[in-house]
């Protein structure tokens, strides 16, 4: 992409990470852990005045170990009791209606994953017991999707196609932000 994805400009002048964090905090989350590599950590340090104090940067010293390792790193660093949202920075479209729907469907007994037209997306809301199980997962090759298949999951149909978006190429970025 030519720059860390978290630093990409969003349409309202915020960065991708700024947009995501502001949406979660506006929804009522008390803090937002952001797992980053060295380059992302440098971006946050250099632009810290643009971020709220509730945003907690968490350095992943081994990004080569994959996404599940990043998630585990974040959960361990936050030492948070209660449910957690898990979201990708390459999807800056955090819709308040999606957060509300996920939260309303959440009972604490299962994960809640949004889907649009039968396809799963993000963010995912997980209960505390699943966070603890994630920390104990030892398979380094397991993906979040594979891990969630071992859990009770409510797939919640939402009206926001943005839950499916992942911006991974300059072409995809231009399509959404031209």
C-alpha positions as CSV (number, residue, x, y, z in Angstrom):
1,X,0.0,0.0,0.0
2,X,3.0,2.3,0.3
3,X,2.2,3.2,3.9
4,X,0.9,1.3,7.0
5,X,-2.8,0.6,6.5
6,X,-3.7,2.1,9.8
7,X,-2.3,5.5,8.5
8,X,-4.3,5.6,5.3
9,X,-6.5,8.6,5.0
10,X,-10.2,8.0,5.6
11,X,-12.8,10.2,3.7
12,X,-13.3,12.6,6.6
13,X,-9.7,13.4,7.1
14,X,-9.1,10.8,9.8
15,X,-6.7,7.8,9.4
16,X,-8.1,4.3,9.1
17,X,-7.1,3.7,12.8
18,X,-8.5,7.0,13.9
19,X,-11.9,6.2,12.2
20,X,-12.1,2.8,13.7
21,X,-11.2,3.9,17.2
22,X,-13.5,6.9,17.2
23,X,-16.4,4.7,16.2
24,X,-15.8,2.1,18.9
25,X,-15.4,4.8,21.6
26,X,-18.5,6.7,20.4
27,X,-20.4,3.4,20.7
28,X,-19.4,3.2,24.4
29,X,-16.3,1.1,24.5
30,X,-14.1,2.2,27.4
31,X,-10.8,1.6,25.6
32,X,-9.5,0.5,22.3
33,X,-6.4,-1.7,22.1
34,X,-4.6,-1.4,18.8
35,X,-2.1,-4.1,18.0
36,X,0.6,-2.8,15.7
37,X,4.0,-3.7,14.3
38,X,7.1,-1.4,14.6
39,X,6.0,0.7,11.7
40,X,2.5,1.2,13.0
41,X,3.8,2.0,16.5
42,X,6.1,4.7,15.0
43,X,3.1,6.2,13.1
44,X,1.1,6.3,16.4
45,X,4.0,7.8,18.3
46,X,4.5,10.5,15.6
47,X,0.8,11.3,15.5
48,X,-0.2,10.8,19.1
49,X,-2.0,14.1,19.3
50,X,-4.5,12.8,16.8
51,X,-5.6,9.9,19.0
52,X,-7.7,9.8,22.2
53,X,-6.1,8.6,25.5
54,X,-8.4,5.6,25.5
55,X,-6.5,4.2,22.5
56,X,-3.9,1.8,23.7
57,X,-1.2,0.9,21.2
58,X,0.1,-2.7,21.7
59,X,3.3,-3.7,20.0
60,X,3.3,-7.1,18.4
61,X,7.0,-8.0,18.3
62,X,6.3,-11.0,16.0
63,X,3.8,-9.9,13.2
64,X,5.2,-12.8,11.1
65,X,3.3,-15.2,13.4
66,X,0.0,-14.1,12.0
67,X,-3.3,-12.5,12.9
68,X,-4.3,-14.9,15.7
69,X,-1.0,-14.2,17.4
70,X,-1.7,-10.4,17.1
71,X,-5.2,-10.9,18.7
72,X,-3.7,-12.9,21.5
73,X,-1.0,-10.3,22.1
74,X,-3.7,-7.6,22.3
75,X,-5.9,-9.6,24.7
76,X,-3.0,-10.4,27.0
77,X,-1.8,-6.7,27.0
78,X,-5.3,-5.3,27.8
79,X,-6.0,-7.7,30.7
80,X,-9.6,-6.9,30.1
81,X,-12.6,-8.5,31.8
82,X,-15.7,-8.7,29.8
83,X,-16.6,-9.0,26.1
84,X,-14.3,-7.7,23.4
85,X,-14.8,-6.5,19.8
86,X,-12.2,-7.8,17.3
87,X,-11.8,-5.7,14.2
88,X,-9.4,-5.3,11.3
89,X,-7.8,-2.0,10.5
90,X,-8.1,-2.7,6.8
91,X,-11.9,-2.3,7.2
92,X,-12.3,1.3,8.4
93,X,-16.1,1.1,7.9
94,X,-17.3,0.5,11.5
95,X,-21.0,1.2,11.3
96,X,-22.8,2.2,14.5
97,X,-25.9,0.1,13.5
98,X,-23.7,-3.0,13.3
99,X,-22.2,-2.4,16.7
100,X,-25.6,-1.9,18.2
101,X,-27.0,-5.1,16.5
102,X,-24.0,-7.2,17.7
103,X,-24.3,-5.8,21.2
104,X,-28.1,-6.3,21.3
105,X,-27.7,-10.0,20.2
106,X,-24.9,-10.7,22.7
107,X,-25.8,-12.8,25.7
108,X,-22.3,-13.6,27.0
109,X,-22.7,-17.3,26.0
110,X,-21.5,-17.1,22.4
111,X,-19.6,-15.0,19.9
112,X,-21.6,-12.7,17.6
113,X,-20.4,-12.3,14.0
114,X,-22.1,-10.0,11.5
115,X,-22.8,-11.4,8.1
116,X,-24.1,-9.7,5.0
117,X,-26.0,-11.9,2.5
118,X,-24.7,-15.0,4.2
119,X,-21.0,-13.9,4.2
120,X,-19.2,-13.3,7.5
121,X,-17.5,-10.0,8.3
122,X,-16.3,-7.8,11.1
123,X,-16.2,-6.8,13.8
124,X,-16.7,-9.9,15.9
125,X,-17.9,-9.7,19.5
126,X,-16.5,-12.3,21.8
127,X,-17.3,-13.1,25.5
128,X,-14.6,-13.1,28.2
129,X,-14.5,-16.9,28.3
130,X,-13.6,-17.0,24.6
131,X,-10.8,-14.4,25.2
132,X,-9.3,-16.7,27.8
133,X,-9.6,-19.7,25.5
134,X,-7.9,-17.7,22.7
135,X,-5.0,-17.0,25.0
136,X,-4.6,-20.8,25.6
137,X,-4.7,-21.7,21.9
138,X,-1.3,-23.2,21.0
139,X,-1.7,-23.9,17.3
140,X,0.4,-21.3,15.6
141,X,-1.2,-22.0,12.2
142,X,-4.8,-21.5,13.3
143,X,-6.8,-18.6,11.9
144,X,-9.4,-16.6,13.8
145,X,-12.0,-18.1,11.6
146,X,-10.9,-21.6,12.4
147,X,-10.8,-20.8,16.1
148,X,-14.3,-19.4,16.0
149,X,-15.5,-22.7,14.4
150,X,-14.6,-24.3,17.7
151,X,-16.9,-21.9,19.6
152,X,-20.6,-21.2,19.9
153,X,-21.2,-18.4,17.3
154,X,-24.3,-16.5,16.4
155,X,-24.2,-15.3,12.8
156,X,-26.2,-12.1,12.7
157,X,-27.5,-10.9,9.4
158,X,-26.9,-7.1,9.1
159,X,-27.9,-4.5,6.5
160,X,-24.4,-3.1,6.2
161,X,-22.4,-4.6,3.3
162,X,-19.3,-2.7,4.7
163,X,-18.8,-5.6,7.2
164,X,-17.3,-7.5,4.3
165,X,-14.8,-4.9,3.1
166,X,-11.0,-5.5,3.3
167,X,-8.8,-2.9,1.7
168,X,-5.6,-4.7,0.8
169,X,-4.5,-3.1,-2.5
170,X,-4.1,0.4,-3.9
171,X,-6.9,-0.5,-6.4
172,X,-9.3,-1.4,-3.6
173,X,-8.4,1.9,-1.8
174,X,-9.1,3.9,-4.9
175,X,-12.4,2.2,-5.4
176,X,-13.6,3.3,-1.9
177,X,-11.8,6.6,-1.6
178,X,-11.4,8.0,-5.1
